Amino acid sequence: MLPEHFDAEWNVERDFNIDNPADPFRPFGVTIGHLFEWSRLILQIDLTMPADSKGQSWVLEGARAMYEIGKTSGWGVDGGPGFVYTIDWQKKPVVTSRMQWVAAEAVMAAFTLWKVTGEDRYLDDYYSWWKYIQEHVIDKKFGSWHHELNAAQEVTTNTWSGKPDVYHAFNACILPLLPFKASFIGSTKAL
């Protein structure tokens, strides 16, 4: 689990925004997309470490653990395909909207874990989740990606209206095309 809300003394505030669970920037509970994002980021950060500390066992263990929680507690847990936005501390869904950026972070984490481990299960997830994105998330009429869907895969605006960002979708599309580096900027500089 990945706490995100802390008080001034760095104590976890587990009930932060419990009355506003769908806050677009600081939602209550655990954000599934951030589990995937940090799974990928710690693997990329490890690439910047000195040779004698690179590849520490906790890096891969932590990346796998966050990924698995995101997958098992986020994907289709309310009966519909897609990742819920947030879960509570008992791993129960709170905000069940499907955010495009969560799916984008999931495919990037799956691809990164596959690059690091070579394990096909991550590549299987990558392809499965891309299929979901292609079938439901990509807006084939107006372009870009639908930002928020409900469990029935209908466009909703409970948390976000419109299409406020495209960078998650863009990053998910370009990550597999770039050299595996610690950052997107570093990857493009390597071309």
C-alpha positions as CSV (number, residue, x, y, z in Angstrom):
1,M,0.0,0.0,0.0
2,L,1.2,3.5,-0.8
3,P,0.2,6.2,1.6
4,E,0.0,9.7,0.0
5,H,-1.3,12.0,2.7
6,F,0.8,13.1,5.7
7,D,0.6,15.7,8.5
8,A,3.4,18.2,9.3
9,E,5.3,15.5,11.3
10,W,5.1,12.9,8.5
11,N,2.4,10.8,10.1
12,V,0.1,9.1,7.6
13,E,-3.3,10.6,7.5
14,R,-5.4,7.6,6.5
15,D,-8.7,9.5,6.6
16,F,-7.6,12.4,4.5
17,N,-10.4,13.5,2.2
18,I,-12.6,10.7,3.4
19,D,-15.5,13.1,2.8
20,N,-14.3,14.0,-0.7
21,P,-12.9,10.6,-1.9
22,A,-12.9,11.5,-5.6
23,D,-10.8,14.6,-5.2
24,P,-8.9,14.9,-8.6
25,F,-5.5,15.5,-7.0
26,R,-5.7,14.3,-3.4
27,P,-8.2,11.5,-3.3
28,F,-9.0,9.4,-0.2
29,G,-7.2,6.1,0.2
30,V,-4.8,4.5,-2.2
31,T,-4.6,5.5,-5.8
32,I,-4.2,2.5,-8.1
33,G,-2.4,4.5,-10.8
34,H,0.3,5.7,-8.3
35,L,1.0,2.0,-7.3
36,F,1.8,1.3,-11.0
37,E,3.6,4.6,-11.5
38,W,5.9,4.0,-8.5
39,S,6.4,0.4,-9.5
40,R,7.9,1.7,-12.8
41,L,9.7,4.7,-11.3
42,I,11.7,2.8,-8.7
43,L,12.9,0.5,-11.5
44,Q,13.9,3.5,-13.5
45,I,15.5,5.2,-10.6
46,D,17.6,2.1,-10.0
47,L,19.2,2.7,-13.4
48,T,20.8,5.9,-11.9
49,M,22.4,4.1,-8.9
50,P,26.1,3.5,-8.6
51,A,27.1,0.0,-9.8
52,D,27.6,-1.3,-6.3
53,S,24.1,-0.4,-5.2
54,K,22.2,-1.0,-8.5
55,G,19.8,-3.9,-8.5
56,Q,19.3,-4.1,-4.8
57,S,16.7,-6.9,-4.1
58,W,14.3,-4.4,-2.4
59,V,13.9,-2.5,-5.7
60,L,12.5,-5.4,-7.7
61,E,10.6,-6.7,-4.7
62,G,9.0,-3.3,-4.1
63,A,8.2,-2.8,-7.8
64,R,6.5,-6.2,-8.0
65,A,4.6,-5.7,-4.8
66,M,3.1,-2.4,-5.8
67,Y,2.3,-3.8,-9.2
68,E,0.5,-6.8,-7.8
69,I,-1.6,-4.7,-5.4
70,G,-2.5,-2.4,-8.3
71,K,-3.4,-5.4,-10.5
72,T,-5.3,-7.5,-8.0
73,S,-7.0,-4.7,-6.1
74,G,-7.6,-2.4,-9.0
75,W,-8.5,-4.4,-12.1
76,G,-12.2,-5.3,-12.6
77,V,-12.8,-5.5,-8.8
78,D,-16.4,-4.2,-9.1
79,G,-17.4,-6.5,-12.0
80,G,-16.5,-4.3,-14.9
81,P,-13.2,-4.2,-16.9
82,G,-10.7,-1.5,-16.2
83,F,-8.9,-0.2,-13.1
84,V,-10.8,1.6,-10.3
85,Y,-9.3,5.0,-9.3
86,T,-8.9,4.3,-5.6
87,I,-9.2,1.7,-2.9
88,D,-9.4,1.9,0.9
89,W,-6.9,0.5,3.4
90,Q,-8.6,-2.9,3.3
91,K,-8.2,-2.9,-0.5
92,K,-11.9,-2.4,-1.2
93,P,-12.9,-0.1,-4.1
94,V,-13.8,3.5,-3.2
95,V,-13.9,5.5,-6.4
96,T,-14.8,3.1,-9.2
97,S,-14.3,5.5,-12.1
98,R,-11.8,4.3,-14.7
99,M,-9.3,7.0,-15.3
100,Q,-7.3,6.9,-18.5
101,W,-4.1,7.8,-16.8
102,V,-4.4,4.8,-14.5
103,A,-4.5,2.5,-17.5
104,A,-1.6,4.3,-19.0
105,E,0.5,3.8,-15.9
106,A,-0.5,0.2,-15.7
107,V,0.8,-0.6,-19.2
108,M,4.0,1.4,-18.6
109,A,4.6,-0.6,-15.4
110,A,3.9,-3.9,-17.1
111,F,6.3,-3.1,-19.9
112,T,9.0,-1.9,-17.6
113,L,8.7,-5.0,-15.4
114,W,8.9,-7.2,-18.5
115,K,12.0,-5.3,-19.6
116,V,13.7,-5.8,-16.2
117,T,12.6,-9.4,-15.6
118,G,11.9,-10.9,-19.0
119,E,8.9,-12.6,-17.5
120,D,6.1,-13.1,-20.0
121,R,3.3,-12.6,-17.4
122,Y,4.1,-8.8,-17.5
123,L,4.0,-8.8,-21.2
124,D,0.7,-10.6,-21.1
125,D,-0.8,-7.9,-18.8
126,Y,0.7,-5.2,-21.1
127,Y,-1.1,-6.7,-24.2
128,S,-4.4,-7.4,-22.3
129,W,-4.5,-3.8,-20.9
130,W,-3.7,-2.3,-24.2
131,K,-6.6,-4.3,-25.7
132,Y,-8.9,-2.7,-23.0
133,I,-7.5,0.8,-23.9
134,Q,-8.1,0.2,-27.6
135,E,-11.6,-1.1,-27.0
136,H,-12.8,1.4,-24.4
137,V,-10.5,4.3,-23.6
138,I,-9.4,5.6,-26.9
139,D,-11.9,8.1,-28.2
140,K,-12.3,7.0,-31.8
141,K,-14.7,9.8,-32.7
142,F,-12.9,12.8,-31.4
143,G,-9.4,11.6,-30.8
144,S,-7.3,11.3,-27.7
145,W,-8.4,9.1,-24.8
146,H,-11.6,9.4,-22.7
147,H,-10.5,10.6,-19.4
148,E,-13.0,8.9,-17.2
149,L,-15.3,5.9,-17.6
150,N,-17.7,4.1,-15.3
151,A,-17.8,0.3,-14.8
152,A,-20.1,0.0,-17.8
153,Q,-17.4,1.8,-19.9
154,E,-19.6,4.9,-20.4
155,V,-17.9,8.3,-20.4
156,T,-18.5,10.1,-17.0
157,T,-17.3,13.3,-15.4
158,N,-17.5,12.5,-11.7
159,T,-13.9,13.5,-11.1
160,W,-12.7,15.1,-14.3
161,S,-14.6,16.8,-17.1
162,G,-13.2,16.9,-20.7
163,K,-9.8,15.7,-21.5
164,P,-7.5,17.6,-19.1
165,D,-4.2,15.8,-20.0
166,V,-2.7,13.8,-22.8
167,Y,0.8,13.2,-21.4
168,H,-0.1,9.9,-19.7
169,A,-1.5,8.5,-23.0
170,F,1.5,9.9,-24.9
171,N,4.0,8.4,-22.5
172,A,2.3,5.0,-22.6
173,C,2.5,5.0,-26.4
174,I,6.2,6.0,-26.6
175,L,7.7,4.1,-23.7
176,P,8.2,0.9,-25.6
177,L,9.7,2.7,-28.5
178,L,12.5,4.4,-26.5
179,P,15.7,3.0,-25.0
180,F,15.2,1.8,-21.4
181,K,16.6,4.7,-19.3
182,A,15.9,6.4,-16.0
183,S,13.6,9.0,-17.6
184,F,11.8,9.9,-20.7
185,I,14.2,12.8,-21.3
186,G,17.1,10.5,-20.8
187,S,15.6,8.0,-23.2
188,T,15.1,10.6,-26.0
189,K,18.7,11.9,-25.5
190,A,20.0,8.4,-26.1
191,L,18.4,8.3,-29.6
